[in-house]
Amino acid sequence: MELKLKDAHKVSTSTVVAAGLIGGWLTARESGIRPLGTIPLVAAGALAGRTWNAKKGPSVTAGLLATYVGAFGLSHPLAKKVGAWPAVIIATAGAAASAYVVADAH
């Protein structure tokens, strides 16, 4: 079996962003080890960042990565107000929508 990344221009970053944020939260919650949740978060961020850079260049990549990391950071205080699961969904929806509009939509 060959391990090869899909062509960067063919990656849907909005779904990768959603998988990273939701997957990171679920990994942390189900394992009971919060730092373990950074593994899917960082992996998805790296894959999305690779695609953003290929499609839109470094400036847009920096902005979208800031949105991705910011969504992760904002979900924590938001969770204290609305609960963990709704906070993750809200943050994920915002970051994924941004990725779609800026990088994925044709």
Secondary structure, DSSP 8 states (H G I E B T S, - for coil): -------GGG--HHHHHHHHHHHHHHHHHHHS-GGGGHHHHHHHHHHHHHHHHHHH-HHHHHHHHHHHHHHHHHHHHHHHHH-HHHHHHHHHHHHHHHHIIIII--
